[in-house]
Amino acid sequence: MNKRVLITVLSILFLFLFLGIWKGYIVLNDVPPFILPPPEAVGQRFVDLIADGTFIREGWVTLYTIILGFSIGSALGFLAGYFSARSRTFEEIISPYVMVIQATPKVSLIPLFVIWFGLGMPSKLLLIVLSAFFPVMVNTILGLRSIPEDYSNLMTVLKASEGQRVLKLELPMATPLIMAGLKIAMVQSVIGAIVSEWMAGDRGLGYLLVYGSSLYDANLLMASILATTFLGLVLYWSIELVEKKLLFWHESKLAFTEGT
């Protein structure tokens, strides 16, 4: 049997095992549905919320906020990382401020953002930007500084221009670590979006969690958690797909292809 097919079959079997344990625990312990609803009830509620457009409307709000905040945060992180890698002076100037922001729990900033910007998009967007910034910046610095010195010397011998050095050497060689930073940033962006909607939002999947909690509606809560998980996986897989397209030449991708 093909290895990929085997992995798929085992993953499906594990899912059924998990659902069986979930259902069995409820039946054996007579757990009330308002505490832990059965999987079929959660699945039905999930389908109903898609059918009536609730998840489409609220999911789009969350998706738009994540993509916008992730794009801004990643772009700023890349620029800060690039100039930090090229200039020790620039890195020493911004590092203390970046570390202070990173060390501060992001959740603790939300009440302050609400006072400054009110409920809605600005507060959510700022939290996501801060969440995405640091992973991309750090991995950009590591990627650029991990380029072998011999390669840089070769570009000097070949009298390559600054543009050629960036496009032909620095970006390709740093891309694996930059993509790793982008994947981490995407995960952090999804978490930031849900938490910000939970605490300071009036729309989105995070707001549905608050709404379900206020109603003690376990079905709505678990269906919303399932929706946020699915959204996070899709966005993460999107970054992985871009990574595979860009790094088809890289040894890690070649090894992965040979293994499958």
C-alpha positions in Angstrom: 0.0 0.0 0.0 1.2 3.5 -0.9 2.6 5.3 2.2 0.4 8.3 1.7 -2.7 6.2 1.4 -1.8 4.3 4.6 -1.3 7.5 6.5 -4.7 8.8 5.3 -6.4 5.5 6.4 -4.8 5.6 9.8 -5.8 9.3 10.2 -9.4 8.4 9.4 -9.3 5.5 11.8 -7.9 7.7 14.6 -10.8 10.2 14.0 -13.4 7.4 14.3 -11.6 6.2 17.5 -11.7 9.7 19.0 -15.4 10.1 18.2 -16.1 6.6 19.6 -14.3 7.5 22.9 -16.2 10.8 23.1 -19.5 9.1 22.5 -18.7 6.2 24.8 -17.7 8.5 27.7 -21.0 10.4 27.5 -23.1 7.2 27.4 -21.2 5.4 30.2 -21.1 8.4 32.5 -24.5 9.8 31.6 -23.0 13.3 30.9 -25.7 16.0 30.4 -25.6 17.5 26.9 -25.3 21.0 28.2 -21.9 20.0 29.7 -20.6 17.8 26.9 -22.9 17.3 23.9 -22.5 14.1 21.8 -20.5 14.4 18.6 -23.6 14.0 16.3 -25.3 17.0 18.0 -22.2 19.1 17.5 -21.9 18.0 13.9 -25.6 18.8 13.2 -25.2 22.3 14.8 -22.0 22.9 12.7 -23.9 22.0 9.5 -26.9 24.2 10.5 -24.7 27.2 11.2 -23.1 26.8 7.8 -26.5 26.4 6.1 -28.0 29.5 7.7 -24.9 31.5 6.8 -23.8 32.3 10.3 -20.3 30.7 9.9 -20.0 32.3 6.5 -20.7 35.8 7.7 -18.7 35.6 10.9 -16.0 33.5 9.4 -15.4 36.1 6.7 -15.0 38.8 9.3 -12.4 36.7 11.1 -10.6 35.7 7.9 -10.4 39.2 6.6 -9.0 40.5 9.9 -6.4 37.7 10.0 -5.2 38.1 6.4 -4.9 41.9 6.8 -3.2 41.8 10.1 -0.9 38.9 9.1 0.1 40.7 5.9 0.9 44.0 7.7 2.7 42.3 10.6 4.7 40.0 8.3 5.8 42.8 6.0 6.9 44.9 8.9 8.7 41.9 10.5 10.5 41.1 7.2 11.7 44.7 6.8 12.8 45.0 10.4 14.6 41.6 10.1 16.2 42.5 6.8 17.6 45.8 8.1 18.6 44.2 11.4 20.6 41.5 9.6 22.3 44.1 7.4 23.1 46.5 10.2 24.1 45.7 13.7 23.5 49.3 14.7 19.9 49.2 13.5 19.3 45.9 15.4 20.8 47.4 18.6 18.5 50.4 18.3 15.2 48.5 17.8 15.9 45.3 19.8 15.1 46.7 23.3 11.7 48.0 22.1 10.9 44.8 20.2 11.8 42.6 23.2 9.6 44.8 25.5 6.7 44.4 23.1 7.2 40.7 22.7 7.7 40.1 26.4 4.4 41.8 27.2 1.5 39.4 27.2 -0.6 40.4 24.2 -3.9 39.7 25.9 -3.1 42.3 28.6 -2.9 45.0 25.8 -6.4 44.4 24.6 -8.2 46.6 27.3 -5.7 49.4 26.5 -6.4 49.0 22.8 -10.2 49.2 23.5 -9.7 52.5 25.4 -7.6 53.9 22.6 -9.5 52.6 19.5 -12.8 51.2 20.8 -14.4 47.9 19.9 -14.0 46.5 16.4 -11.4 46.3 13.7 -8.6 48.6 14.9 -8.1 46.8 18.2 -8.2 43.4 16.6 -5.9 44.4 13.8 -3.3 45.8 16.1 -3.1 42.7 18.2 -2.7 40.5 15.1 0.0 42.7 13.7 2.0 42.4 16.9 1.4 38.7 17.0 2.8 38.2 13.4 5.7 40.7 13.6 8.2 39.0 15.9 8.3 35.4 14.4 8.9 36.8 10.9 11.5 39.3 12.1 13.5 36.7 14.0 13.5 34.1 11.3 14.4 36.7 8.6 17.5 37.7 10.7 18.4 34.0 11.2 17.9 33.2 7.5 20.0 36.1 6.2 22.8 35.5 8.8 22.9 31.8 8.0 24.1 32.3 4.5 27.6 30.8 4.1 30.3 33.5 3.8 31.7 31.7 0.8 28.6 32.5 -1.2 28.8 36.2 -0.4 32.4 36.2 -1.4 31.5 34.5 -4.7 29.0 37.3 -5.4 31.7 39.8 -4.7 34.1 38.1 -7.1 31.4 38.0 -9.7 30.9 41.8 -9.2 27.2 41.3 -8.6 25.1 44.4 -8.0 23.2 44.9 -4.8 20.0 44.0 -6.5 21.5 40.8 -7.8 22.9 39.9 -4.5 19.5 40.3 -2.8 17.5 38.5 -5.5 19.9 35.7 -6.5 21.5 35.0 -3.1 20.0 36.5 0.0 16.3 35.9 -0.6 16.5 32.3 -2.0 18.9 31.2 0.8 16.9 32.8 3.6 13.5 31.7 2.3 13.3 28.4 4.2 13.7 30.1 7.6 11.4 33.0 6.5 8.7 30.6 5.5 9.1 28.9 8.9 8.5 32.3 10.5 5.5 32.9 8.4 3.9 29.6 9.5 4.4 30.5 13.1 3.1 34.0 12.5 0.0 32.6 10.8 -0.8 30.4 13.8 -0.2 33.4 16.2 -2.4 35.5 14.0 -5.3 33.1 14.2 -4.9 32.9 18.0 -4.7 36.7 18.2 -7.8 37.2 16.0 -9.9 34.8 18.1 -8.7 36.2 21.4 -9.3 39.8 20.3 -12.8 39.0 19.0 -13.5 37.2 22.3 -12.5 40.2 24.4 -13.0 43.2 22.2 -15.0 42.2 19.1 -18.6 42.5 18.1 -18.3 40.2 15.1 -16.4 37.1 14.1 -15.9 33.5 15.2 -14.4 34.6 18.5 -17.5 36.6 19.3 -19.6 33.5 18.6 -17.6 31.8 21.4 -18.6 34.6 23.8 -22.2 34.5 22.7 -22.4 30.7 23.1 -20.8 30.9 26.5 -23.3 33.6 27.7 -26.1 31.3 26.7 -24.5 28.1 28.1 -24.9 26.7 24.6 -22.3 23.9 24.5 -23.3 22.9 21.0 -22.7 26.4 19.7 -19.4 26.6 21.6 -18.0 23.4 20.3 -19.3 24.0 16.7 -17.6 27.4 16.8 -14.4 25.9 18.2 -14.5 23.4 15.3 -15.0 26.3 12.8 -12.0 28.2 14.2 -9.8 25.1 14.1 -10.8 24.4 10.5 -10.0 28.0 9.6 -6.6 27.9 11.3 -5.8 24.6 9.5 -6.7 26.0 6.1 -4.6 29.1 6.6 -1.6 27.1 7.8 -1.9 24.7 4.9 -2.0 27.7 2.5 1.3 28.8 3.8 2.7 25.3 3.5 1.4 25.1 -0.1 3.2 28.4 -1.0 6.3 27.0 0.8 6.3 23.9 -1.3 6.0 25.9 -4.5 8.8 28.2 -3.6 11.1 25.6 -2.1 10.7 22.8 -4.6 14.5 22.9 -4.9 15.3 22.7 -1.2 16.7 19.5 0.3 13.9 19.3 2.9 11.2 19.3 0.2 13.2 16.8 -1.9 13.5 14.5 1.0 9.8 14.8 1.7 8.9 14.0 -1.9 11.2 10.9 -2.0 9.7 9.7 1.3 6.2 9.8 0.0 
